């Protein structure tokens, strides 16, 4: 079967507001037999103009063709998909269930959940990025099968680090779901460590503007050589997310031999993985548990044998990470396209 188009949010190339979903879409598209088809709109709540544009994209696709849609575009507009679902082979890629964004009003979360459920039942295939996400989406929406297509990871040189202990990095958009406030609270209890928060501060300005600490630096989003330099000076990646379907920054850090301290939530354990010897290249703590995060961070700071063991495990895990070409081949296999 031919893949006719890959429909993605219109901000796909906005590097000033990077997202894991957009990065995934761009990198997968490099190895798919079709380019990206951005559709502008305030997804998942587009205006009528954006919905009309999406409808026109579908109308241009011949009957029986496969269409892959980013879930941020698809999951909020089942009314648009419904008029094309019978004649097109629709596949929806769910990066994050719409209602899982932290801090939503319960009524809005319920509305988003209902619209997403309608969309996913219209789709011929539903795809997520981790085994944990597949199980959660199947249960949540009553789906028989959800396919798994994890991201790839670029190979990278081993990070130099700073002193091997004190320089933390958290690479994530500054939003409540990513839990930067949790790490800042813990930073006040654990001396002799500091953190670079690398990520956009524009998605939730009220949240971002309320965060500060003398041992924390907010760099904004970085890419290219600036991002490489930030990773290179890092001794430990910390990702205190409240929800996460995968966590691509986990494998980005591991590719550089950087150990990980992260929430045991969603797909993060899948991303962290284990070495061929069964060792975890990091430490997982319950999401939102500041006390557990503080204990783990003190152990990292105070135990040189722990740090050595985690660094060795991170380097070993780096050698097992799958590249983007192989990841895209798996996605093509799921879609059954050439």
C-alpha positions, 0 to 999 in steps of 0.5 A, spaced: 500 500 500 502 507 498 502 512 504 499 518 501 501 523 506 503 524 513 499 530 516 502 534 522 501 540 526 503 546 522 508 548 527 512 542 525 518 546 523 518 551 529 525 550 532 523 556 537 518 551 540 521 544 540 517 538 542 518 531 542 512 529 537 515 534 532 522 531 532 519 524 532 515 526 526 520 530 522 525 524 523 521 519 521 519 522 515 526 522 513 525 515 512 518 514 509 516 514 502 512 521 503 513 528 505 510 531 511 503 535 510 503 541 515 496 543 517 496 550 521 491 550 527 490 551 534 490 543 535 486 540 538 481 545 538 482 548 531 477 554 528 473 552 522 478 554 517 483 549 520 478 544 520 476 546 512 484 545 511 484 538 514 478 536 510 481 539 503 487 535 505 483 528 505 479 530 499 485 530 495 487 523 497 485 517 492 480 512 495 483 506 499 490 510 500 493 510 507 494 517 511 498 517 517 496 523 522 499 526 528 494 525 534 495 532 536 491 534 529 487 528 529 484 526 536 480 533 537 476 533 530 473 526 529 467 530 526 472 531 520 475 524 520 468 521 520 466 523 513 473 520 510 474 514 514 470 509 510 474 511 504 481 512 506 485 507 511 487 512 517 492 511 521 493 515 528 500 516 531 498 518 539 504 522 542 500 524 548 493 522 550 490 529 549 487 529 556 494 527 559 496 534 559 497 536 566 493 541 570 486 541 565 480 542 568 476 536 569 470 538 564 475 539 559 479 533 560 473 529 559 471 532 553 478 531 550 478 524 552 471 523 548 473 526 542 480 522 542 476 516 543 471 517 537 477 519 533 481 512 535 475 508 533 475 511 526 482 509 525 484 503 522 490 503 526 493 506 532 500 507 533 504 509 540 511 510 542 512 505 547 509 499 550 506 502 556 503 507 552 500 502 548 497 498 554 494 505 557 491 507 550 488 500 549 485 500 556 483 507 556 479 507 549 477 500 549 481 498 543 483 491 541 490 493 538 495 499 539 501 498 535 508 500 538 513 504 534 519 507 538 523 513 536 530 512 534 536 515 537 542 519 533 549 516 535 553 521 539 560 522 542 560 521 550 559 527 554 565 530 558 561 532 564 563 537 569 566 534 575 562 527 574 557 529 580 554 536 580 552 538 573 544 536 572 541 537 565 533 537 564 531 537 557 524 539 556 519 544 555 517 548 561 510 546 563 507 542 569 507 536 566 515 536 565 515 537 573 521 542 573 517 545 580 519 538 583 526 538 581 527 546 584 524 544 590 528 538 591 534 542 589 533 546 595 534 540 599 540 537 596 546 542 596 552 542 591 548 540 585 546 545 580 541 544 574 540 547 566 533 547 564 533 546 557 527 548 553 521 553 551 518 557 557 513 560 552 508 554 552 505 556 560 508 562 561 505 563 568 508 556 570 515 558 567 515 565 570 514 562 577 520 558 577 527 560 580 533 558 584 540 560 585 543 554 582 538 553 576 539 556 569 533 556 564 537 557 557 530 556 553 530 552 547 537 550 544 539 546 538 545 544 534 552 546 537 549 549 543 544 543 545 550 539 544 555 543 549 549 543 554 549 535 554 557 535 553 557 538 560 552 534 563 553 529 569 546 527 570 540 527 566 534 529 571 527 528 568 521 529 573 515 528 569 508 527 572 506 524 565 510 521 559 509 517 553 516 515 552 521 521 553 526 521 547 531 526 552 532 519 556 535 516 550 539 522 547 542 522 554 544 515 554 547 516 547 552 520 550 553 516 556 549 520 561 546 516 566 538 518 568 534 520 574 527 520 572 520 519 574 517 511 573 511 513 569 509 512 562 514 510 557 520 512 561 522 505 563 521 503 556 526 509 554 531 507 559 531 500 558 537 495 560 544 493 558 545 486 555 547 484 562 540 487 565 543 493 568 539 499 568 543 505 566 539 510 571 534 511 577 527 511 577 522 514 582 515 515 583 512 521 579 511 527 583 515 524 590 519 529 592 522 525 598 524 520 593 527 524 588 531 528 594 534 521 596 536 519 589 539 525 588 543 525 594 545 518 593 548 520 586 551 526 589 554 522 595 556 515 592 562 514 587 560 507 586 553 508 584 555 514 579 561 509 576 556 503 575 551 508 572 556 511 567 558 504 565 551 502 564 549 508 560 555 507 556 553 500 555 546 502 553 548 507 548 551 501 544 544 498 544 540 504 541 536 503 535 537 509 529 532 513 526 532 509 519 531 502 523 525 506 527 522 508 521 523 501 518 519 498 524 513 504 523 513 502 515 512 495 517 506 497 521 503 501 516 504 496 511 507 501 506 513 501 501 
